[in-house]
Amino acid sequence: MKCVWIIALALALGGCAIDMGQDARFGMYGGKQPEPKPEPPFDVMSTKFDTRWFPAQVRWAPDDSHLLVSLCHVNRTDYCRIGKYWIAGKRWELLALQPQVTYRWPSYSPDGKYIAVTAGGCDQNYRCPGEFYDLLMMSNDGKRALKLVHSYAEMPSFSDDGKRIIYWRLTGGGGAKIAMFDLDAGKEEMLMGDVESANGVSRGVHFLPGGERFVFSLQLMRFLPPPGKPIMKDGLVVRDSTGNVFTPHPWDDTKLAIRGPNSGVMRFVWDRRRGALTKANILEADLLWPDGGNLPNSGDAMDVSRTGEVLYSCSPIGCLLRKTEAMRASIKGVDPNPSAANKQAVLALRPAREDAADSAFFVLNAHPQVAALSGDGQRVAFSQAGTAGWHHTFRFGIATLGNPNPEFIDWPRMELDPASTERIAAN
């Protein structure tokens, strides 16, 4: 397999203006406008809360020996580098990467030999626009990289056989779709039609064992067809019990009825062998999970276990306490103390079937924004930060099933590999 180095890209911004002169008659023109001030140079050594780099994403190594961590700049959250945290030795290893290039959402192949990552060049002020992103497959030491496709591939991850990489592909105009790269065929394939707004996209997308079915999170409103016309009776519009105009909807008699118990579901499973997922066939997708409104369905699907269980975030009040009241406190990891619930977060494991029940809970005295499940299914690594940004109260660590007190881990907040602060020499 031929390897190529990433070449950072520089942006050249230019423009022109028409001088209308002293006799202009329109608007509030009062003479020649001043030239726009150039953006002040960005100081890549700047900090926030005594921190320069923060953990924005984490994945486990296949043998659970270490964590693969995306470390991003506190003042340029799309400028990221890659670190490894070796658990037994409690030490960090930082990959020496190309200068002024961002490396986002790294994830290991099943054999641990390669890393799928999205990379792109940044300008002189360390802005890294997505239109310059490429999906890469790097060696696990970061020294060699193969460009797979020019694509804004968000949160890529491998199938369990290592032959496919699945990801959210952000498209022009703010949209998104699910795509995969087939390493044997050497091409990208779309698994979902366009979603009009990537604001409805949540967390990653993950293949289930076998590499055919996949789990994703998405706000259902992004797939909603338009409502029908109001119903008229005796010359008047029909109103519901609250006095609002009753407007029928094409999904009213389906499992995803917008006024039904599953309207809050945002986790789904689709089989790529059925073709691309679209608005026309979304009703055929499996729901994770149709709980009849008894449990909140708004938690993200964060990871998938090797046995096909989905790790998802669950409200302590809505999930943990309701299950406790249902006499299910015997499940390992459940803390039946209601007074502690508002201080805790819950990550639950459940098989990716509509009729499945939760098999385990990780109850944490922390609130993770991103999380990953270890290969043995007994630990989760998490960060209280995400790509949105950093705050001094956020922490990073590992939680063990049955123990609500995580082991918090410090990271290289101030310094990374030398290339992280090297500017590309001007031609």
N, C-alpha and C positions, 0 to 999 in steps of 0.2 A: 504494500500500500504506500503510495507516494505521499510524502509528508511535505507540507509547505509551512513557511513561517507567516505569521500574521503581520501585515504591514499596516501600521497606524495611518489613519487618514486625517488630513488637516482640512478645515473648512475655510473657504475664502468667501467672505461676505462683501458684497459691493452694492452700489446703488447709484442713482442719478437723480438730480433735481432740476427743475426748470426755474430760472430766475425771472420772475414776472416784472421786476423793475419797480420804480417809484410810483407808477401811474396805475397800479392794479386797483380795480374797483370792487372787488368781491371779498366777502368774508370780513374778517377782522385784521386784514393784512396791514401792517404798519411799517413796512420796509422789508429789507432782505432778512430772511429768517436765519438764525444762527445755525452753524453746522452742528449736527447731532454729536454729542459727546461719546467717544468710544467707551465701551464697557471697561471699567478698571480691571487690571490684571487680577486673576484669581490667585490667592495664596494657598497653594496646596498644603502648606504647613499649618494652616489655620485649624483651630479646635473649637469644640463646644463642650462645656462641662468637663474640661480637662480630658477630653477624648477626641481623637482624630479619626479613628476607624471603629466601626461597630459591626457586630455579627447580624447580618440581614437574612441569612438562610443557612441551614445545616442539613447534612445528610450523613448517614453512617457508611463506613467502609464495609465491604461484604463480609469480612471476618470479625466485625465489631471491635477491631483494635483501636480505631481512631475515628474522629469526626472530620468531615470535609466541610469547610466553613467559608461562606462568602463574606468578606470583610469590606465594608463600603465606607466611603468618606462621609463624615457627619454633615459637611456643607456642600457636598456634591454626591447625593445618595445614589446616583447612577454610575459613579466611578468606583469600581470594585476590584478587589484582588482576591487571592485564594490562599487559605491557610489550612493546615492539618493539625488537629489536637490529638496527641497520642495519650490515651487514657491511663495506661499503666504507669508511664513515666511522667505524666502530668507536664508535658512539654509541647511547645508549638514549633511547627515547621512551616516556613513561608516559601511558597513557590516563587522563583525568580522569573518574572513574566515580562513581556514587552512593555516598554515605557509608554505612558499616555494612551493606553488601550484599556478598556474596561472588560472585565471577565465576570459574567453574571450567571447565577443559578447553576453552579457546578454539581454534577451528579455522577456517581461511579457506574461503570459497566458491571455486570454480575461477577465477572472474574477479577475485578479490581485493576485491570491493566490500563483502562482508558477512562477518561472523564469527558462527558458531554457538557458543553458549556457554550453560552452565547457571548460573543466578543465583538467589539467594534471600536473604531478609532474615535478619539476625543480631540476637540479643538484646543487651542492654546489656553483657554480658560476652563479646561476640563469639563466641558459639556459634551455629552456622548449621545448624539441623536440616534434614535432607533433605526432610521433609514439606512444607517451604515452597519447594522448588525449582521453577523454571520453565525450560523450554527457550526461549531467545530467539534472534532473529536481529538482530544489531546492525550498524549502519554501521561501516565499517572504522576510523573515528576514535572510535568509542564514544559519539558524541553522540546517536544515536537508536537505539531498540530496539523491536522488535516481539515481543510474547509469542506464541509458537506454541502451547504446550500446558503445562498444569500437570503436570510430570513430573520425577521424579528421573532425569534423563537423563545417564548417566555416559559421558564421552569421546565426544561427538557428532562426526561428520565427514560431509562432503558426498559425494554421488555425483559422478562426473566431469562430468555435465551440469548440476549445480547444482540439480536439481529435487527431490532427496530428501536427508534427513539421517538417518543411522543411528546407533544408540547402544544401550548397555546401559541398560535401564529397571529400576532397583531398585524392588522392590515391598514391601508390608507384610510383616512377619514375617521379614525378612532374605532374601527370595528375589530373583530377578532373571529378566529375559527380554530378548531382543533385540527392539527396536522400531525403526520408522522414522517420520519425519514427511514426508508427501507435500505439498510446497509448492503444487502445482497444485490438489490436492483439498482442501487445508487441513485435513487430519486425520491422526491418529496411527494406525498399523497395526502389529499384533503379528506378528513374523516367527518367533518361537519361543515355545513354551509355557514355563510357569514352571520355573525351576531352584530346587530347595528351598532352597539356600544360596548366597548370593552369594560365599561364601568360595571357591567353585570357579571364579569368574569371574576371568579374567586379562587385563589390558591392555584394549585397545580392540577394536572391531569395524569392519571396513572394507569398503566396496563395492569390487569389482573393476571394471575398465573396462566400461562398458555399464550399470551400475547395477542389475543383476539378481542376479548371484551375489555373495556376500559371504564374507569370511574372519573367523573368530573363534577365540579360544582358550578352552578350558574343560576342567577336569579331568573325565575320562570317568566317574569314579565318580558324578558328579551325575546321570548318565543310566542308571546300571545298574539293570536289573530285579532283583527279589529272586531268590536262588538257589533251586534245586529241593530236593527232599528227599534225604537220604542214601540210597545204594543198599544194599539188604540182600542177603546171599548166605549160605545155610545158617544163617540166623538171626543172622548177625553183620553189622555195618556194614562196607562195603568201605573200605579205606584206601589212600592213595596211597603212592608209594615212600618218602616221608618219615615215614610213620606217621600222618599226619593223616587224619581222616575225609574221604572223597571225596564232594563234593557237586556234582552236575552243575549247569550253568548254562545258561540259554536261549541264551546267545551262544557256547557252546562250539564250534560248527561254523561260526562266522562270521569275518569279517576282524577283528572286535574281540573275539575270544575273550579272556577275562580272564587266561588262562594262556598266551596266544599272543604272538607277536613284536610285535604292534602295540598291546599293552595300555598302553604308555606314551604313545601319541599324544594330544596335546591341542590340535592345530590342525586345523580343519575348514573345508570350503567347502560352502555350501548355496545353492540357487537359489530365490529367493523365489517364482518362478512355480509351484513345486511345492507351495505352501501353507506353513503354519507348520511349523517343525521341532519335533518332539516325541520323547518316548521311543519312540513306536511306529515312527518312521521314521528314527531316528538312524543306523541301519545303512546307509541309502541315501546318507548324506553322503560326500563325497570326503574322504580322509584326507590331511593334509599332515604327514608323508608316510609311507607304509607301507614303511619301510626294512628290514623283516625283523629288527629288533632290532640291526642293525649300527650305528646311530647313535642318540644320545639324542633323543627326541622331545619333551622337556619344555620347550623354549625357546618364549618367547612370540612371537606374530605382532605385530610392533610397528608396521608400516606397509606400504603397498602402493605400488609404483611406477606410473607412468603407463602402462607396458606390461604391468602385471598380475603383476609379480614381488613376492613376499612377502619383506619384511625380517624376519628372525627371529633371536633370540639363540641361540647355539650354544656348548656347552662346548668350550674349547680342547683339552682332553685327548680328550674323546669325539668331537669333530667334526674339528677341524683336523688333529690328528696322525694320526687314522685315514685321513683323505683323503690326507695326505702319504705315509703308508705305502702307499697304493693308487696311488702314482705320479701324483698329481693336483696336485703342487706347482707345476705350470706355470700354474695359474689365477692371474690377476693379484691381488696382495694377500696371498697365502699366505706366511707366514714359516715355513720348514721347520725352524727351530731348536727342538728339543723343550725345551731348558732355559728358554726364554723363555715357554713356554706357560702356566705357572702364574701368570705376572704379567700375562697378557693376557686380553682378552675378544674374542669373535668375533661379528660380525653378518654373517649370510649372506643372499644373495639367491637365490631359487629360484622359478620359475614355479609358479602355483597349479594344478598337475596332479599326479595321483598318480604318474605315470611320469616326472616331471621330475627333473633333476639341478641342483645348485647352479651358478650362473653367475658368482658373484663373492663375495669375502670382504672385509669390513672388519675388519682385525686391529688392535685398539686397546690401547694401554698405559693402559687405564682400564677400569672396569667399569660400563657404563651401566645404569640402571634404566628409563629411558625414552629413546626414540630416534625420529627422524624422518628420512626420506630426501628429499634435494633433488630438484627436478624433473628435473635432468639425470642423476640416478642416480649421481653421482660423489662425493657427500658425505653424511655423516650428522651431524645435530646431536643432542646427547645431554646428559642430566643424570645424575649419579651418585646424585642424590636422587630421591625419588618422593613420592607423597602421604603415605607413611607417616611422613616426618619428615626432619630435617636433622642432619648431623654435620659438624664442622669439617673433616674430611678430604675431603668430597664436593666435586666440581668439575663444571664446565659447559663445553661446548666443541663444536668441529666437527672431525670426522675426515674425511680424504680417502682415497679408494680407493688402496691401494698404499703409504700412509704410516702406520705404526703410531703416530706421535707426533701427538696431536691438538693443535689450536690452542685453548688454554684461554682462556675469556672471563670477565672479572669482570663483576659486575652490581651494581645499586644495593642493597646489602645493608641499608642503614640507613634510607633515605628513599624514599618513593614519592610519588604524587600527594597533594595536601593532603587529598583526600576519604578517603584510606585511614585517617586518624586522626581524622576528624571524627565526633563522636557526633550522633545524631539528637536534636533538641531535644524534650524531654518536653512532652506536651500539657498 
